[in-house]
């Protein structure tokens, strides 16, 4: 099994769970606690590769293309894409109204900066192999970017949804690489609040999100290395989700309605995993905005 499949399988349990959508808006409330075996190696999306980074990244950051709660590849920060007949140029029309977590607007400058950094060998991006076919990124206008490839890549959009995270240019240049890794910022449905090394990462709902607002106010990633302890936390309600409690199984507990913990076979080939569909009516996760994929 290749790295793409492994990292977008069990590790993305939380990210997709919080993308399950409903039609009526309501303010986020409550807390979801996820007990993970290890914390992310770094909070810089262009320097991370382990499965726990993907769980974090898929909540904090987004790419031009993403996967929805049905694991379908759909436009994310881009509204659409057109491809030249030779398959070497992808022109993305950027989605209007997208804001970073500090309220600043996402522009073509941010997209070019992010992708240039991701493919720059000096960045030492562990996922460079997946986007190495990118030759350059050109700004067509403030709402359009053209990505030129060195060679045809039939699954380029799939790779971009996995390794094409967009970050704010101005904030990164002001904070510096170390400062950004300590306090990251993206466009995702959750925004960073705090981190206690080897203990937990705390995020909260991004109520300015362009596509959907999580119904869960706070998301906590607790670092719990021992399988037995994670399972016990789920069983007692101390944690709501405990991935990798039993080899290739994920244990999900919904404390409402008296539900008992239930093992769910892990999805390995996609980056999405919807808790609300696995445990119906017990973990409502997000509210879709009009026009969201």
Secondary structure per residue as TSV (DSSP state, phi and psi in degrees):
chain	resnum	aa	ss	phi	psi
A	1	X	-	360.0	132.2
A	2	X	-	-81.2	170.8
A	3	X	H	-62.4	-39.8
A	4	X	H	-57.5	-44.9
A	5	X	H	-67.3	-41.3
A	6	X	H	-67.4	-44.0
A	7	X	H	-73.9	-25.8
A	8	X	T	-99.8	19.7
A	9	X	T	-99.7	-109.8
A	10	X	G	-58.4	-34.2
A	11	X	G	-62.4	-23.5
A	12	X	G	-94.5	13.5
A	13	X	H	-50.7	-46.4
A	14	X	H	-74.5	-44.4
A	15	X	H	-53.8	-48.3
A	16	X	H	-76.4	-31.0
A	17	X	H	-57.0	-35.7
A	18	X	T	-85.4	5.8
A	19	X	T	-106.2	-4.8
A	20	X	-	-60.5	134.4
A	21	X	-	-120.3	157.6
A	22	X	-	-136.8	161.4
A	23	X	S	-87.7	-19.9
A	24	X	S	-104.5	126.8
A	25	X	-	-72.6	140.2
A	26	X	-	-149.3	147.5
A	27	X	-	-66.0	142.3
A	28	X	-	-66.9	142.2
A	29	X	E	-143.1	164.5
A	30	X	E	76.9	-173.8
A	31	X	E	-141.5	141.1
A	32	X	E	-116.3	123.4
A	33	X	E	-109.2	126.8
A	34	X	E	-116.1	122.7
A	35	X	E	-94.4	111.1
A	36	X	E	-109.4	150.5
A	37	X	S	-65.9	-29.3
A	38	X	S	-152.2	153.2
A	39	X	-	-85.7	163.8
A	40	X	-	-58.9	145.3
A	41	X	S	-67.2	-34.4
A	42	X	-	-155.5	157.5
A	43	X	S	-98.8	8.0
A	44	X	-	-87.2	113.6
A	45	X	T	-65.8	-19.8
A	46	X	T	-91.4	3.8
A	47	X	S	-127.4	14.1
A	48	X	-	-119.2	151.4
A	49	X	-	-147.0	-18.7
A	50	X	S	-74.1	165.4
A	51	X	H	-63.7	-27.1
A	52	X	H	-77.9	-28.4
A	53	X	H	-63.2	-39.6
A	54	X	H	-66.2	-38.5
A	55	X	H	-59.3	-43.3
A	56	X	H	-70.1	-50.6
A	57	X	H	-58.5	-39.9
A	58	X	H	-69.6	-12.5
A	59	X	H	-96.8	-33.8
A	60	X	H	-89.6	-36.3
A	61	X	-	-122.1	164.1
A	62	X	-	-142.9	163.3
A	63	X	-	-117.3	-178.1
A	64	X	S	-63.8	-35.2
A	65	X	E	-121.6	145.2
A	66	X	E	-136.2	-177.1
A	67	X	E	-116.5	137.0
A	68	X	-	-85.9	-173.1
A	69	X	T	-71.6	-3.4
A	70	X	T	-106.1	12.2
A	71	X	S	69.8	15.9
A	72	X	-	-86.1	141.3
A	73	X	E	-77.5	119.6
A	74	X	E	-137.5	160.7
A	75	X	E	-59.9	138.3
A	76	X	S	-113.4	-97.2
A	77	X	S	-75.6	-8.6
A	78	X	E	-104.9	143.8
A	79	X	E	-82.3	-31.1
A	80	X	E	-161.9	168.3
A	81	X	E	-142.5	144.1
A	82	X	E	-124.4	144.3
A	83	X	E	-122.8	135.2
A	84	X	-	-69.1	156.0
A	85	X	T	-54.4	-30.5
A	86	X	T	-82.1	-3.9
A	87	X	S	73.2	15.7
A	88	X	-	-105.5	-11.5
A	89	X	E	-129.3	122.3
A	90	X	E	-108.9	117.0
A	91	X	E	-105.2	117.9
A	92	X	E	-104.9	127.2
A	93	X	E	-89.8	117.7
A	94	X	E	-75.3	147.7
A	95	X	-	-71.9	135.3
A	96	X	T	-80.2	147.4
A	97	X	T	83.3	7.2
A	98	X	-	-77.5	133.1
A	99	X	B	-125.0	146.1
A	100	X	-	-76.6	171.5
A	101	X	T	-64.2	-17.9
A	102	X	T	-91.5	3.3
A	103	X	S	93.6	-6.2
A	104	X	-	-76.7	147.5
A	105	X	B	-76.7	141.2
A	106	X	-	-80.4	133.6
A	107	X	-	-129.8	176.8
A	108	X	H	-61.5	-30.6
A	109	X	H	-60.9	-40.7
A	110	X	H	-65.9	-41.1
A	111	X	H	-64.8	-48.1
A	112	X	H	-61.8	-46.2
A	113	X	H	-57.7	-45.8
A	114	X	H	-63.6	-45.6
A	115	X	H	-73.3	-35.2
A	116	X	H	-61.9	-42.4
A	117	X	H	-66.9	-40.2
A	118	X	H	-63.6	-33.2
A	119	X	H	-97.6	-4.1
A	120	X	-	-73.0	121.3
A	121	X	G	-55.5	-29.0
A	122	X	G	-66.2	-23.5
A	123	X	G	-70.4	-27.9
A	124	X	-	60.5	47.5
A	125	X	-	-70.6	118.3
A	126	X	T	-62.2	-19.4
A	127	X	T	-102.2	14.9
A	128	X	H	-56.4	-34.6
A	129	X	H	-57.4	-27.3
A	130	X	H	-81.5	-20.5
A	131	X	H	-124.7	19.7
A	132	X	T	-68.8	-12.7
A	133	X	T	-76.7	-9.4
A	134	X	E	-70.9	126.4
A	135	X	E	-91.3	-49.8
A	136	X	E	-161.4	165.3
A	137	X	E	-123.7	122.8
A	138	X	E	-110.9	140.6
A	139	X	E	-88.9	116.2
A	140	X	E	-81.1	-45.8
A	141	X	E	-159.8	176.2
A	142	X	T	-56.6	-17.3
A	143	X	T	-118.3	10.5
A	144	X	E	-142.7	135.7
A	145	X	E	-128.8	148.3
A	146	X	E	-117.6	124.4
A	147	X	E	-103.9	118.0
A	148	X	E	-96.2	130.7
A	149	X	E	-101.4	153.2
A	150	X	S	-76.9	-29.1
A	151	X	S	-155.5	162.3
A	152	X	-	-62.0	143.0
A	153	X	-	-142.1	102.0
A	154	X	T	-63.0	-25.0
A	155	X	T	-114.9	31.4
A	156	X	H	-59.1	-43.9
A	157	X	H	-65.2	-35.9
A	158	X	H	-63.5	-42.5
A	159	X	H	-66.9	-38.0
A	160	X	H	-64.7	-35.4
A	161	X	H	-67.9	-18.8
A	162	X	H	-98.3	-34.8
A	163	X	H	-129.3	12.6
A	164	X	-	-107.6	48.7
A	165	X	-	-66.9	137.8
A	166	X	-	-104.5	131.5
A	167	X	-	-124.6	161.4
A	168	X	-	-79.7	120.7
A	169	X	H	-58.6	-52.8
A	170	X	H	-63.1	-43.4
A	171	X	H	-64.6	-43.2
A	172	X	H	-61.8	-44.1
A	173	X	H	-68.9	-29.4
A	174	X	H	-77.3	-43.9
A	175	X	H	-77.0	-28.9
A	176	X	H	83.4	165.5
A	177	X	H	-61.3	-45.2
A	178	X	H	-67.8	-41.0
A	179	X	H	-65.1	-38.1
A	180	X	H	-66.3	-40.2
A	181	X	H	-65.9	-28.4
A	182	X	H	-81.3	-31.6
A	183	X	S	-138.7	77.5
A	184	X	-	-71.9	159.7
A	185	X	-	-146.3	136.8
A	186	X	-	-142.6	-151.9
A	187	X	S	-117.7	1.4
A	188	X	S	-65.8	172.4
A	189	X	S	-68.3	-12.4
A	190	X	E	-126.7	146.2
A	191	X	E	-118.9	151.3
A	192	X	E	-69.6	139.0
A	193	X	E	-116.9	-55.9
A	194	X	E	-161.3	165.0
A	195	X	E	-142.4	132.4
A	196	X	E	-113.0	112.4
A	197	X	T	-54.2	131.1
A	198	X	T	64.4	13.7
A	199	X	T	-124.2	-64.7
A	200	X	E	-163.6	160.9
A	201	X	E	-122.4	130.9
A	202	X	E	-111.2	130.0
A	203	X	E	-128.2	160.3
A	204	X	E	-135.2	160.3
A	205	X	E	-59.7	138.3
A	206	X	-	-93.8	99.3
A	207	X	T	-78.3	-1.9
A	208	X	T	-98.9	5.7
A	209	X	-	-59.2	140.4
A	210	X	S	-69.1	-25.6
A	211	X	S	-113.6	-42.5
A	212	X	E	-155.9	147.2
A	213	X	E	-109.4	122.4
A	214	X	E	-57.4	142.9
A	215	X	S	-79.4	-15.0
A	216	X	E	-91.9	125.7
A	217	X	E	-73.5	-47.6
A	218	X	E	-120.4	137.8
A	219	X	E	-120.8	122.9
A	220	X	E	-118.1	124.9
A	221	X	E	-102.5	104.7
A	222	X	E	-92.8	133.1
A	223	X	E	-88.0	112.7
A	224	X	-	-135.6	94.8
A	225	X	-	-63.5	-32.8
A	226	X	-	-82.5	126.3
A	227	X	H	-56.5	-46.0
A	228	X	H	-63.6	-37.5
A	229	X	H	-69.3	-41.6
A	230	X	H	-61.3	-44.2
A	231	X	H	-62.4	-41.5
A	232	X	H	-64.5	-37.1
A	233	X	H	-64.4	-38.3
A	234	X	H	-68.5	-43.0
A	235	X	H	-65.2	-33.0
A	236	X	H	-91.1	-8.5
A	237	X	T	90.0	2.5
A	238	X	S	-68.4	-29.3
A	239	X	-	-127.7	150.3
A	240	X	S	-94.2	-29.8
A	241	X	E	-133.8	134.7
A	242	X	E	-134.7	83.0
A	243	X	E	-67.1	150.5
A	244	X	E	62.0	38.6
A	245	X	E	-78.7	-22.2
A	246	X	E	-148.1	84.4
A	247	X	T	53.9	-110.7
A	248	X	T	-98.9	32.4
A	249	X	E	-118.5	149.2
A	250	X	E	-117.1	137.7
A	251	X	E	-104.8	127.8
A	252	X	E	-121.9	132.2
A	253	X	-	-122.9	130.6
A	254	X	-	-112.8	113.7
A	255	X	-	-75.3	-22.6
A	256	X	G	-73.3	158.4
A	257	X	G	60.1	16.8
A	258	X	G	67.9	24.9
A	259	X	-	-68.2	146.5
A	260	X	-	-97.5	157.0
A	261	X	-	-58.3	141.4
A	262	X	E	-136.6	134.7
A	263	X	E	-79.0	137.1
A	264	X	E	-124.5	127.8
A	265	X	E	-58.7	133.8
A	266	X	-	-72.6	141.7
A	267	X	-	-85.2	129.7
A	268	X	-	-110.2	-17.9
A	269	X	S	-102.4	-1.7
A	270	X	S	-135.4	170.2
A	271	X	S	-97.0	13.1
A	272	X	-	-126.3	145.0
A	273	X	-	-154.9	110.6
A	274	X	-	-97.2	110.0
A	275	X	H	-63.6	-38.4
A	276	X	H	-64.0	-25.2
A	277	X	H	-85.9	-23.0
A	278	X	H	-82.1	-36.7
A	279	X	S	-123.5	80.4
A	280	X	T	-55.2	136.5
A	281	X	T	66.1	14.0
A	282	X	T	-113.8	-27.9
A	283	X	-	-130.2	74.1
A	284	X	-	-67.6	126.4
A	285	X	-	-109.7	-33.6
A	286	X	E	-158.1	163.1
A	287	X	E	-114.7	122.4
A	288	X	E	-77.9	135.8
A	289	X	-	-84.7	159.9
A	290	X	T	-60.3	130.1
A	291	X	T	92.1	-6.4
A	292	X	-	-72.4	147.3
A	293	X	-	-71.4	360.0
